[in-house]
């Protein structure tokens, strides 16, 4: 299915149509490999974008797709699928089509944000962690923020992923920063490090000395546990956090 609806980063006309079915599969606890299905949903929704693009502005990101007219340009797409050679101007229209299909896929997934937020508390840690990461790509709501704050500390991977989602959240609620400051003192390394990263992202120089010490210590380590749902290595997040503090 990856090869058909998400081929080398490109979304197609059919990509948005599979979103409701993927959501239904993930919702069903009996579905095998639900985390893998969620990974496909994430790729369909946001492609291969990295955390550099957060907070995400879909209107700006997909603006180039406005040049594609699905009615006017359908014949050109048909010719492309038939393997016909296209002119330079026509190829430009196809580029716009790819952006439009990506936008369609994103907004199709956005319609299911309540379901995605619900998965943050899923009993499967892999599903919960991937869901927490995916929430970062959609406009946060009070329900989203509450779900990310509420992930228990004992669930290390979902908690760490939720910390990074909060790091990139534009939410200014004080309870977010209070929660992150408390998690800096976690006895679980991946939770403490990601909470320190999030504090640096959100509070800058106002972050706690304890959080800063954690970042400085982690900056020299390559053995930090990877965070499920995020492509960047943990040390990469640490270095970005230090750069924001003028220490990188």
VOPAGU-2260 file (C-alpha; in pm, 1 decimal, decimal comma):
REM VOPAGU-2260
SITE   aa  ch    i         X         Y         Z
SITE  UNK   A    0       0,0       0,0       0,0
SITE  UNK   A    1     291,4     234,2      65,6
SITE  UNK   A    2     393,0     195,6    -299,2
SITE  UNK   A    3      45,4     278,8    -425,0
SITE  UNK   A    4     -65,9     570,9    -209,3
SITE  UNK   A    5     267,3     705,3     -87,2
SITE  UNK   A    6     530,2     641,6    -351,1
SITE  UNK   A    7     867,7     800,4    -272,1
SITE  UNK   A    8     698,8    1083,2     -86,2
SITE  UNK   A    9     431,0    1158,0    -345,6
SITE  UNK   A   10      62,1    1142,8    -263,3
SITE  UNK   A   11    -188,0    1065,8    -539,7
SITE  UNK   A   12    -559,3    1113,2    -600,2
SITE  UNK   A   13    -633,8     789,2    -416,4
SITE  UNK   A   14    -424,9     876,2    -110,0
SITE  UNK   A   15    -688,5    1083,5      65,9
SITE  UNK   A   16    -951,0     818,2      -3,2
SITE  UNK   A   17    -774,6     551,4     202,9
SITE  UNK   A   18    -748,7     769,3     515,1
SITE  UNK   A   19   -1090,1     675,1     665,4
SITE  UNK   A   20   -1014,8     307,3     616,6
SITE  UNK   A   21    -673,5     335,0     783,6
SITE  UNK   A   22    -834,8     517,8    1074,8
SITE  UNK   A   23   -1091,2     239,5    1110,1
SITE  UNK   A   24    -815,8     -22,3    1110,0
SITE  UNK   A   25    -619,6     159,7    1379,1
SITE  UNK   A   26    -936,0     204,2    1585,0
SITE  UNK   A   27    -986,5    -173,7    1586,6
SITE  UNK   A   28    -775,1    -328,2    1862,0
SITE  UNK   A   29    -782,7    -659,8    1674,2
SITE  UNK   A   30    -595,6    -518,4    1373,5
SITE  UNK   A   31    -242,3    -661,7    1352,8
SITE  UNK   A   32      52,6    -419,8    1342,2
SITE  UNK   A   33    -157,1    -113,3    1418,1
SITE  UNK   A   34     153,3     100,4    1472,0
SITE  UNK   A   35     263,0      23,3    1115,8
SITE  UNK   A   36     -79,2     124,4     985,6
SITE  UNK   A   37     -49,2     447,3    1184,7
SITE  UNK   A   38     294,2     505,5    1033,1
SITE  UNK   A   39     137,8     483,8     686,1
SITE  UNK   A   40    -136,1     726,3     791,7
SITE  UNK   A   41     129,4     969,0     910,4
SITE  UNK   A   42     313,7     951,1     578,4
SITE  UNK   A   43      -6,9    1008,2     384,1
SITE  UNK   A   44     -99,8    1302,6     606,2
SITE  UNK   A   45     232,8    1489,0     625,9
SITE  UNK   A   46     468,5    1306,5     390,4
SITE  UNK   A   47     836,6    1307,2     475,6
SITE  UNK   A   48     831,5    1646,3     649,4
SITE  UNK   A   49    1053,9    1665,9     956,6
SITE  UNK   A   50    1012,6    1857,8    1278,2
SITE  UNK   A   51    1181,2    2157,3    1108,6
SITE  UNK   A   52     837,4    2235,6     966,1
SITE  UNK   A   53     666,6    2267,4    1304,8
SITE  UNK   A   54     445,6    2441,9    1397,6
SITE  UNK   A   55     290,0    2354,2    1063,8
SITE  UNK   A   56     104,6    2607,6     848,8
SITE  UNK   A   57     -90,2    2405,6     588,7
SITE  UNK   A   58    -213,4    2708,1     396,2
SITE  UNK   A   59     141,8    2825,2     332,8
SITE  UNK   A   60     282,4    2475,0     281,7
SITE  UNK   A   61      26,7    2382,0      18,2
SITE  UNK   A   62     -11,9    2719,7    -155,4
SITE  UNK   A   63     153,8    2594,4    -475,1
SITE  UNK   A   64    -127,8    2343,9    -517,6
SITE  UNK   A   65    -369,0    2625,7    -598,9
SITE  UNK   A   66    -223,3    2634,1    -949,8
SITE  UNK   A   67    -374,5    2292,5   -1022,5
SITE  UNK   A   68    -731,5    2278,2   -1150,0
SITE  UNK   A   69    -861,5    1924,2   -1119,7
SITE  UNK   A   70   -1123,0    1977,0   -1392,0
SITE  UNK   A   71    -909,2    2170,4   -1637,5
SITE  UNK   A   72    -596,7    1958,4   -1592,4
SITE  UNK   A   73    -739,7    1606,8   -1570,6
SITE  UNK   A   74    -647,8    1533,8   -1931,6
SITE  UNK   A   75    -286,7    1627,1   -1862,4
SITE  UNK   A   76    -279,4    1386,2   -1567,0
SITE  UNK   A   77    -426,8    1113,9   -1787,3
SITE  UNK   A   78    -149,7    1170,8   -2041,8
SITE  UNK   A   79     110,2    1149,4   -1766,9
SITE  UNK   A   80     -28,9     816,9   -1645,4
SITE  UNK   A   81     -26,5     692,8   -2004,9
SITE  UNK   A   82     346,5     761,5   -2023,2
SITE  UNK   A   83     323,2    1043,6   -2276,4
SITE  UNK   A   84     601,0    1300,8   -2288,3
SITE  UNK   A   85     500,0    1634,4   -2138,4
SITE  UNK   A   86     629,1    1983,8   -2205,9
SITE  UNK   A   87     805,4    2190,9   -1941,9
SITE  UNK   A   88     494,6    2396,9   -1869,6
SITE  UNK   A   89     284,7    2084,3   -1836,7
SITE  UNK   A   90     536,2    1928,9   -1597,9
SITE  UNK   A   91     496,6    2237,1   -1379,7
SITE  UNK   A   92     124,9    2172,3   -1361,5
SITE  UNK   A   93     197,2    1817,6   -1244,5
SITE  UNK   A   94     417,6    1957,6    -970,2
SITE  UNK   A   95     121,8    2165,3    -857,2
SITE  UNK   A   96     -98,2    1855,5    -877,8
SITE  UNK   A   97     133,7    1668,8    -640,6
SITE  UNK   A   98     103,5    1953,5    -390,4
SITE  UNK   A   99    -275,5    1954,2    -427,2
SITE  UNK   A  100    -293,3    1579,0    -366,1
SITE  UNK   A  101     -70,2    1619,0     -61,3
SITE  UNK   A  102    -301,8    1891,7      68,7
SITE  UNK   A  103    -608,0    1674,7       8,1
SITE  UNK   A  104    -444,0    1394,6     204,7
SITE  UNK   A  105    -349,9    1625,1     491,3
SITE  UNK   A  106    -698,5    1771,0     527,2
SITE  UNK   A  107    -854,0    1426,2     498,5
SITE  UNK   A  108    -644,9    1319,8     798,6
SITE  UNK   A  109    -720,5    1645,1     981,4
SITE  UNK   A  110   -1086,1    1547,9     984,2
SITE  UNK   A  111    -989,2    1259,7    1212,2
SITE  UNK   A  112    -787,1    1454,5    1467,3
SITE  UNK   A  113   -1026,6    1351,2    1750,0
SITE  UNK   A  114    -948,0     986,1    1673,1
SITE  UNK   A  115    -573,1    1056,2    1654,7
SITE  UNK   A  116    -584,4    1235,5    1989,8
SITE  UNK   A  117    -772,9     938,2    2133,9
SITE  UNK   A  118    -491,3     704,7    2032,2
SITE  UNK   A  119    -247,8     899,8    2252,2
SITE  UNK   A  120    -387,7     698,6    2544,5
SITE  UNK   A  121    -393,9     368,9    2352,6
SITE  UNK   A  122    -273,0      65,3    2554,3
SITE  UNK   A  123     -19,0     -10,9    2280,0
SITE  UNK   A  124     284,8     209,4    2351,6
SITE  UNK   A  125     391,8     212,2    1986,5
SITE  UNK   A  126      49,2     334,3    1875,4
SITE  UNK   A  127      31,9     591,4    2155,8
SITE  UNK   A  128     379,6     731,3    2083,1
SITE  UNK   A  129     317,4     756,8    1708,7
SITE  UNK   A  130     -18,1     923,4    1770,8
SITE  UNK   A  131     136,4    1179,5    2006,4
SITE  UNK   A  132     391,3    1269,7    1739,9
SITE  UNK   A  133     123,7    1299,1    1471,0
SITE  UNK   A  134     -85,8    1544,4    1677,0
SITE  UNK   A  135     196,8    1798,2    1646,0
SITE  UNK   A  136     112,5    1849,4    1277,8
SITE  UNK   A  137    -241,5    1971,5    1338,4
SITE  UNK   A  138    -375,6    2284,7    1503,1
SITE  UNK   A  139    -378,5    2214,5    1877,4
SITE  UNK   A  140    -702,4    2217,0    2070,7
SITE  UNK   A  141    -759,3    2211,8    2445,4
SITE  UNK   A  142    -839,9    1841,5    2411,5
SITE  UNK   A  143    -512,2    1774,5    2229,5
SITE  UNK   A  144    -304,6    1958,8    2489,8
SITE  UNK   A  145    -484,7    1782,4    2773,2
SITE  UNK   A  146    -422,3    1442,3    2615,2
SITE  UNK   A  147     -49,9    1514,8    2572,6
SITE  UNK   A  148     -14,9    1641,4    2928,7
SITE  UNK   A  149    -198,8    1340,7    3070,0
SITE  UNK   A  150      27,1    1064,8    2932,0
SITE  UNK   A  151     166,8     887,9    3240,7
SITE  UNK   A  152     538,3     916,9    3314,1
SITE  UNK   A  153     567,2     538,4    3349,5
SITE  UNK   A  154     487,8     494,5    2980,4
SITE  UNK   A  155     829,4     610,2    2867,3
SITE  UNK   A  156     793,1     618,2    2488,3
SITE  UNK   A  157     445,3     773,5    2470,8
SITE  UNK   A  158     550,9    1026,9    2736,6
SITE  UNK   A  159     872,2    1116,5    2552,2
SITE  UNK   A  160     685,9    1157,0    2222,9
SITE  UNK   A  161     422,3    1371,5    2393,1
SITE  UNK   A  162     699,5    1590,5    2536,9
SITE  UNK   A  163     833,0    1661,3    2187,8
SITE  UNK   A  164     483,1    1731,0    2059,2
SITE  UNK   A  165     441,5    1986,6    2338,3
SITE  UNK   A  166     782,4    2131,3    2254,0
SITE  UNK   A  167     651,0    2224,5    1910,8
SITE  UNK   A  168     304,5    2328,2    2024,2
SITE  UNK   A  169     208,8    2696,6    1997,3
SITE  UNK   A  170      -8,9    2653,3    2305,8
SITE  UNK   A  171      78,5    2908,9    2573,1
SITE  UNK   A  172    -105,2    2734,7    2856,3
SITE  UNK   A  173      96,3    2752,5    3177,5
SITE  UNK   A  174       2,8    2398,0    3271,1
SITE  UNK   A  175     212,0    2271,6    2979,7
SITE  UNK   A  176     529,8    2427,9    3115,1
SITE  UNK   A  177     452,1    2317,1    3470,6
SITE  UNK   A  178     411,2    1959,9    3351,8
SITE  UNK   A  179     736,8    1967,1    3155,3
SITE  UNK   A  180     928,0    2112,8    3448,5
SITE  UNK   A  181     801,1    1830,5    3667,0
SITE  UNK   A  182     898,8    1569,6    3408,6
SITE  UNK   A  183    1255,1    1702,1    3394,3
SITE  UNK   A  184    1295,9    1529,9    3729,5
SITE  UNK   A  185    1178,1    1196,9    3591,5
SITE  UNK   A  186    1381,1     893,0    3678,4
SITE  UNK   A  187    1343,0     775,3    3319,8
SITE  UNK   A  188    1613,6     920,6    3096,8
SITE  UNK   A  189    1420,5     947,4    2769,0
SITE  UNK   A  190    1140,1    1126,3    2951,3
SITE  UNK   A  191    1373,0    1365,8    3134,5
SITE  UNK   A  192    1576,4    1451,8    2824,3
SITE  UNK   A  193    1272,2    1519,8    2604,2
SITE  UNK   A  194    1111,5    1725,4    2882,4
SITE  UNK   A  195    1431,4    1932,4    2903,4
SITE  UNK   A  196    1429,2    1977,4    2524,8
SITE  UNK   A  197    1067,3    2089,7    2538,1
SITE  UNK   A  198    1140,6    2333,9    2821,0
SITE  UNK   A  199    1422,1    2487,9    2616,3
SITE  UNK   A  200    1199,5    2519,3    2311,1
SITE  UNK   A  201     917,8    2679,2    2506,7
SITE  UNK   A  202    1086,3    2874,9    2786,7
SITE  UNK   A  203    1428,2    2959,4    2651,4
SITE  UNK   A  204    1657,5    3109,0    2913,9
SITE  UNK   A  205    1376,4    3090,2    3169,5
SITE  UNK   A  206    1405,8    2711,4    3182,3
SITE  UNK   A  207    1524,7    2547,9    3502,0
SITE  UNK   A  208    1888,4    2488,1    3583,5
SITE  UNK   A  209    1812,5    2118,1    3621,0
SITE  UNK   A  210    1679,4    2102,9    3264,3
SITE  UNK   A  211    1986,8    2284,2    3133,1
SITE  UNK   A  212    2219,0    2040,7    3312,3
SITE  UNK   A  213    2035,6    1749,2    3153,6
SITE  UNK   A  214    2078,8    1900,2    2807,0
SITE  UNK   A  215    2448,2    1970,8    2855,4
SITE  UNK   A  216    2508,8    1614,6    2976,2
SITE  UNK   A  217    2306,5    1462,9    2690,9
SITE  UNK   A  218    2484,1    1671,7    2425,1
SITE  UNK   A  219    2793,4    1451,1    2439,8
SITE  UNK   A  220    2611,1    1120,2    2418,9
SITE  UNK   A  221    2526,4     908,2    2117,4
SITE  UNK   A  222    2354,1     631,0    2311,5
SITE  UNK   A  223    2029,5     810,3    2392,6
SITE  UNK   A  224    1715,7     606,8    2331,4
SITE  UNK   A  225    1535,9     691,9    2005,7
SITE  UNK   A  226    1189,2     844,4    2036,5
SITE  UNK   A  227     911,5     656,6    1860,7
SITE  UNK   A  228     725,3     869,4    1606,8
SITE  UNK   A  229    1008,8    1118,3    1545,3
SITE  UNK   A  230    1268,3    1095,7    1268,5
SITE  UNK   A  231    1536,0    1310,6    1431,9
SITE  UNK   A  232    1784,3    1142,5    1666,8
SITE  UNK   A  233    1748,6    1244,6    2034,9
SITE  UNK   A  234    2089,5    1410,0    2038,1
SITE  UNK   A  235    1975,8    1620,8    1741,9
SITE  UNK   A  236    1687,7    1756,6    1949,4
SITE  UNK   A  237    1928,5    1824,8    2235,2
SITE  UNK   A  238    2163,6    2022,6    2010,5
SITE  UNK   A  239    1875,0    2222,4    1863,7
SITE  UNK   A  240    1757,3    2303,0    2215,2
SITE  UNK   A  241    2104,3    2425,8    2310,5
SITE  UNK   A  242    2121,8    2635,5    1994,1
SITE  UNK   A  243    1801,3    2807,0    2095,4
SITE  UNK   A  244    1974,0    2896,0    2421,0
SITE  UNK   A  245    2279,3    3029,5    2237,2
SITE  UNK   A  246    2492,0    2741,0    2364,1
SITE  UNK   A  247    2506,4    2519,8    2055,4
